[in-house]
Amino acid sequence: MKAGSRRLFRALSGVTAGIMAFTMMGRVPALAAGTDSLLNLHAGAAQVLDAIDTIQTEPEAGEQSTSGTEDGEESADEADERKSGLVMADVKNSLNVREEASEESSKIGLLYADCGGEILDSVEGWTKIKSGNLVGWASNDYLLFGEEAQELAQSVGRTIATVNTAALRVRKEPSVESGIYGQVTEGEKIEAITDETTEEWVAIDFEGDIGYISAEFVSIEFSVDTGETYEEIKEREKKEREEKAKLIANLGAVAVGTTDDVLLGALVQCEAGNQPYEGQLAVAAVVMNRVRSGAYPNTIGGVIYASGQFTPAGSGKVEAQIGKGVKDSCLQAAREAIGGATNVGTATHFRRAGNHDGVVIGDHVFW
């Protein structure tokens, strides 16, 4: 077995065991001895803000914090968890990150639901975190540490394979003798299916089918989303407006609603084009549930192009699909979901079925 394949397999094994370390600006010590898996925190799901001061930043009234002991005192183990390692947001929408460890301190950014970071420091009731480019203090009342943080990270995070060669064939089976679905190109990022991955072959979700690419020619990262500084929020909003203008120009002079239909339909085709109509509607409903949620951008384009969320959007496949045309069933699913239809309730996540509880439709599970 080649050294690259061995490293890849060990990294995947470490992730599935829930033992994580970080690669942010560089490596820091692992959470547990002996692991060489990496947790790479990319810029993640973000909320589009027209008026920053109006955002909901704390859990709803009556929601209880899960930190501390029953009498409100922190145990020694809990204190140790706050000194180093992984931290995850424990909110429904978003959490203010401040310059100093005080509620009177200036707000410098937002940590969103399902986002994580690295613990830099801690004082009573507060933790200094690094989440992407966001560095500041957050209240412990709305954070998860230790095993709880790892469990949430595994639930919402993804394992991404990045192609490191000019072109790589996607096989139907993990064998060089197998048939070929197509190919992926250098720099392309695809979600890996860890329970189907072997030492020599990385299983990927390829246009709705399970395909296999040689482990020798990819790098692997486990990622969770991160927060944003207010400067990043403003810059992202500007880019979203520019990208939407380009999309309209590419499609011709069409109404914004039609453009949203096409964009969402193209994503549905990339993610579930080979699934029954119910599966296509479910994917479209997830996008629209995020649009309506306070934890994600409030536009279809903002949700689809949020960093680290939908690999077909980040790899250019959505734009390519728009250029080739979107099939009728995916457009219909997009339009129904935009109109409010859902067959997965308020689910905001999906992945290939088998490793998560939820509503199973076709080859995907939704939660």
Residue pairs with C-beta under 8 A, 6 or more apart in sequence:
1 199
1 200
2 216
4 215
4 216
5 199
5 200
5 215
5 216
6 199
7 36
8 199
8 202
8 215
8 218
8 219
8 220
9 197
9 198
9 199
9 215
10 36
10 37
11 36
11 37
11 38
11 220
11 222
12 37
12 159
12 192
12 194
12 197
12 220
13 37
14 20
14 35
14 36
14 37
15 37
15 39
15 154
15 159
15 194
15 222
16 154
16 194
16 195
17 35
18 147
18 150
18 151
18 154
19 30
19 31
19 32
19 35
19 37
19 150
20 30
20 31
20 35
20 37
20 38
20 39
20 86
20 150
20 153
20 222
21 27
21 28
21 29
21 30
21 31
21 35
21 36
21 37
21 38
21 39
22 28
22 38
22 39
22 40
22 41
22 86
22 118
23 38
23 39
23 40
23 221
24 40
24 41
24 118
24 130
27 38
28 118
29 84
30 36
30 37
31 84
31 85
31 86
31 150
37 222
38 221
38 222
39 86
39 116
39 153
39 157
39 222
39 223
39 224
40 221
40 222
40 223
41 116
41 117
41 118
41 131
41 132
41 223
41 224
41 225
41 226
42 132
42 223
42 225
42 226
42 307
42 308
43 132
43 133
43 225
43 226
43 228
43 232
43 307
43 308
44 112
44 115
44 132
44 224
44 225
44 226
44 227
44 306
44 307
44 308
44 309
45 112
45 114
45 115
45 225
45 290
45 295
45 296
45 297
45 306
45 307
45 308
45 309
46 110
46 112
46 227
46 228
46 232
46 233
46 236
46 296
46 297
46 302
46 306
46 307
47 55
47 93
47 94
47 110
47 112
47 233
47 294
47 295
47 296
47 297
47 298
48 233
48 236
48 237
48 240
48 297
48 298
48 299
48 302
49 55
49 233
49 237
52 107
52 230
52 233
55 93
55 94
55 110
55 294
56 93
56 94
56 294
57 91
57 93
57 94
57 95
57 96
57 110
58 91
58 95
58 96
58 142
59 91
59 92
59 142
60 92
63 92
65 90
65 141
65 142
66 90
66 144
66 148
67 74
67 78
67 140
67 141
67 143
67 145
68 74
68 75
68 78
69 75
69 78
77 146
78 145
78 146
81 145
81 146
82 119
82 122
82 127
82 140
82 145
83 119
83 122
84 119
85 118
85 119
85 145
85 146
85 149
86 116
86 117
86 118
86 119
86 145
86 149
86 150
86 153
87 116
87 117
87 118
87 119
87 127
87 129
87 143
87 144
87 145
87 149
88 114
88 115
88 116
88 117
88 143
88 144
88 148
88 149
88 152
88 153
88 224
89 95
89 111
89 112
89 113
89 114
89 115
89 116
89 138
89 142
89 143
89 144
89 227
90 142
90 143
90 144
90 152
91 111
91 112
91 113
91 142
91 295
92 113
92 294
92 295
93 112
93 113
93 293
93 294
93 295
94 110
94 111
94 112
94 113
94 294
94 295
95 110
95 111
95 112
95 138
95 139
95 142
95 143
96 107
96 110
96 138
97 107
97 108
97 109
97 110
97 111
97 129
97 131
97 134
97 136
97 137
97 138
97 227
98 105
98 106
98 107
98 108
98 136
98 137
98 138
99 105
99 106
99 108
99 136
99 137
100 106
100 137
101 123
101 125
101 126
101 128
101 137
102 126
102 137
103 139
105 137
107 230
108 134
108 136
108 229
108 230
109 134
109 136
109 227
109 228
109 229
109 230
109 232
109 233
110 134
110 227
110 228
110 230
110 233
111 117
111 129
111 131
111 134
111 138
111 226
111 227
112 225
112 227
112 228
112 295
112 296
113 295
114 152
114 156
114 224
114 225
114 295
115 131
115 224
115 225
115 226
115 227
116 131
116 149
116 152
116 153
116 157
116 224
116 225
116 226
117 129
117 130
117 131
117 132
117 134
117 226
117 227
118 129
118 130
118 131
119 127
119 128
119 129
119 145
120 128
120 129
120 130
120 135
121 127
121 128
122 128
122 140
125 139
125 140
125 141
126 137
126 138
126 139
126 140
127 137
127 138
127 140
127 143
128 135
128 136
128 137
129 135
129 136
129 137
129 138
129 143
131 226
131 227
132 226
132 227
132 228
132 232
133 228
133 229
133 232
134 226
134 227
134 228
134 229
134 232
143 149
144 152
153 224
155 356
156 224
156 225
156 349
157 222
157 223
157 224
158 191
158 222
158 223
158 308
158 351
159 191
159 192
159 194
159 220
159 221
159 222
159 223
160 189
160 190
160 191
160 192
160 220
160 221
160 222
160 223
160 311
161 189
161 190
161 191
161 192
161 202
161 204
161 213
161 218
161 219
161 220
162 187
162 188
162 189
162 218
162 219
162 220
162 221
163 184
163 185
163 186
163 187
163 188
163 189
163 190
163 213
163 217
163 218
164 186
164 217
164 218
164 219
165 186
165 217
166 185
166 186
167 183
167 184
167 185
167 186
168 183
168 184
168 185
168 213
168 214
168 217
168 218
169 180
169 182
169 183
169 213
170 180
170 181
170 182
170 183
170 184
170 204
170 206
170 211
170 212
170 213
171 178
171 179
171 180
171 181
171 201
171 211
171 212
171 213
172 178
172 179
172 180
172 181
172 209
172 211
172 212
173 179
173 212
174 198
174 200
174 201
174 203
174 212
175 212
178 212
181 206
181 207
181 209
181 211
182 206
182 207
182 211
184 190
184 204
184 206
184 213
188 315
189 311
189 314
189 315
190 204
190 205
190 206
190 213
190 311
190 315
191 204
191 205
191 311
191 351
192 202
192 203
192 204
192 220
193 203
193 204
193 205
193 210
193 352
194 203
194 355
195 354
195 355
196 203
196 210
197 203
197 215
198 215
199 215
200 214
200 215
200 216
201 212
201 213
201 214
201 215
202 212
202 213
202 214
202 215
202 218
202 220
203 210
203 211
203 212
204 210
204 211
204 212
204 213
205 211
205 352
207 270
207 273
207 274
208 271
208 272
208 273
208 274
208 275
208 363
209 274
210 352
223 308
225 307
225 308
225 309
228 236
240 297
240 299
240 301
240 302
240 305
243 301
243 305
244 256
244 259
244 301
247 259
247 263
247 301
247 319
247 322
248 254
248 256
248 259
250 319
250 322
250 323
251 258
251 259
251 262
251 322
257 338
260 300
260 301
260 334
260 338
261 331
261 334
261 335
261 338
262 322
262 326
262 331
262 334
263 300
263 301
263 304
263 318
263 322
264 284
264 287
264 288
264 300
264 304
264 334
264 337
264 338
265 284
265 326
265 330
265 331
265 333
265 334
265 335
266 318
266 319
266 321
266 322
266 326
266 330
267 283
267 287
267 304
267 310
267 312
267 313
267 318
268 280
268 283
268 284
268 330
268 333
268 334
269 280
269 321
269 326
269 327
269 330
270 310
270 312
270 317
270 318
270 321
271 283
271 310
271 312
272 279
272 280
272 282
272 283
272 330
272 362
272 364
273 280
273 327
273 330
275 283
275 361
275 362
275 363
275 364
276 361
276 362
277 329
277 332
277 333
278 343
278 361
278 362
279 361
279 362
279 363
279 364
280 329
280 330
280 333
281 333
281 336
281 337
281 341
281 342
281 343
282 342
282 343
282 344
282 347
282 350
282 359
282 361
282 364
282 366
283 333
283 350
283 364
284 333
284 334
284 336
284 337
284 338
285 337
285 341
285 342
285 343
285 344
285 347
286 344
286 347
286 348
286 349
286 350
286 366
287 300
287 303
287 304
287 337
288 300
288 337
288 338
288 340
288 342
289 342
289 344
289 346
289 347
289 348
290 296
290 297
290 303
290 348
291 297
291 298
291 299
291 300
291 302
291 303
292 298
293 348
295 348
296 302
296 303
296 306
296 348
297 303
297 306
300 338
303 309
304 310
304 313
304 318
305 313
305 314
307 314
308 314
310 318
311 317
312 318
312 321
343 359
343 361
344 350
344 359
344 361
344 366
345 359
347 358
347 359
347 366
347 367
349 358
349 366
349 367
350 358
350 364
350 365
350 366
350 367
351 364
351 365
352 363
352 364
352 365
353 360
353 362
353 363
353 364
353 365
354 365
355 365
356 365
356 367
357 365
357 367
358 365
358 366
358 367
359 365
359 366
359 367
360 366
